[in-house]
Amino acid sequence: MSPPPDDSAQVVAKVVRGARWAAAFRLLAQLINWSCTIVVVRYISATDYGLNAMLQTPLEMLFLLSTFGLDLALVQAKKLDDRQLRCAFGYLLLLNGGLFLVYFFGAGVIAAYFNEPRLKPLAEVLAFIYLAVPFRVIPNALLERELKFKLKASVDLFVSVATALTTLTLAVMGAGVWALVAGVLVSSVLAIVILSIFNPWFIRPDFRFSEVRKMMAFGGTMTIATAVAVVSNTLPVTIAGPVLGSELLGIFAVALEFAVLPLSKTMPIVNTIVFPAFSRFQDQPESVAYYLLRSLGFASLLLVPALVGVSCVAHEFVPTVLGEKWLPAVAPLTLLALAMPFRLVSLFLRQVMAGVGRPDLTLRSSIINLLLFLPLVWIGTRYELMGVVGAFLVVEPVIAIITMAMCGKMLDLPLSRLARALVPAAVCSLVMAGAVAGLRVALPEMPGLAKLLIEIGVGGAVYAAALRLIFPSEMASALRMVRK
């Protein structure tokens, strides 16, 4: 496929410059967060993690309504004036005030559903994060719209570090689940304060919603798509939670958290780049196809080995880093991590389809995911923890293929062409996995920490060597993009 016209070069250069800073700041934040999370897990029990998972399920469901897609609509709109911003701000104030009341006074219902009285005061405190939403959405949307990725990444880095340190400090002091709740509150408040200082934006709210209604077609579709995706993600807790109990649910929650850790730490920044960047090319399908293949291939080269690597080292990572009490999480973590490369593909392509003005395809992909996941999770609960894990192993690959077919049809790209962009990362990750498996057999008696470090080092070296020998042009292209 030939490169796109020169008139897109300026936008691409700005995106690449911003992406460089965003990636650097995100990597630093990841290192700090991972370190703090590992320590926090050692101080917080599986029961506390189970309570937190029960809180997050209704919280995330209501959170879907907190913007109703206006944040995405503000970024994707071709033109945006002051009146639209004021109307959006006024709408968000009223909407999130109502959500605060719903979650605060619904705390007792949440506690009753899970049969956990301890949830009531926790939920009442968490309700206050809804009041912060309007003051964070508007400045974030403006930064993304203007492609100011460096400033946004700087704010995210500071907030992420402060949140991690707050959670860590409280966990070490014995606060239990309250440490996790406090981290969420600190993140919301601190983001508002920093954005107000470095990117002053405050506007007078307008409660006439004529302008808001014009953005609802796009934003509403995206909200429904996100809602369906979140419902799918919370199904294990909603359906299996009452059956598994807080301890088994906590083990599952920790295994899933570490399985998706490379995605959860990188996809937010990837989304803030991919969505606004592809929105700029929504009238240039050839440019979209060209940059989609390049960016998908580049993202897979970085993230697929990290996701597969988590599965490879799970046997040493869990007892060595998390502690012996988390040994039941080894098998779920090993299997869940293998499903995550497929989730990477689905998440990435959904952002591209939405960015070019096809939120209906994003919604369709999410609905199919829910329709497949719901019965499989329900059936899986009969086999307890591993049955729920099995649902992920079936659904994630199927949804990735379906989403690739949708995106390919939209851009007139054959499915095989999209799949070829993923081949280098997949092949070299398999070589890496084989090398780590052989190393584990060769070093059976070595202490856990030394063995873990050797596996990580050898795995990374084997992956880089395989990429250099088998796919030298793809490696050279990726290195050029990193240098730029």
Secondary structure as UniProt FT lines:
FT   HELIX           6..8
FT   HELIX           9..43
FT   HELIX           46..63
FT   HELIX           64..66
FT   TURN            67..69
FT   HELIX           70..76
FT   HELIX           82..105
FT   HELIX           107..114
FT   TURN            117..118
FT   HELIX           119..126
FT   HELIX           127..132
FT   HELIX           133..145
FT   TURN            146..147
FT   HELIX           149..172
FT   TURN            173..174
FT   HELIX           177..198
FT   HELIX           210..259
FT   HELIX           261..279
FT   TURN            280..283
FT   HELIX           285..312
FT   HELIX           314..317
FT   HELIX           318..322
FT   HELIX           324..329
FT   HELIX           330..355
FT   TURN            356..357
FT   HELIX           359..380
FT   HELIX           381..383
FT   HELIX           384..411
FT   HELIX           415..420
FT   TURN            421..422
FT   HELIX           423..442
FT   TURN            444..445
FT   HELIX           448..470
FT   HELIX           472..483
//
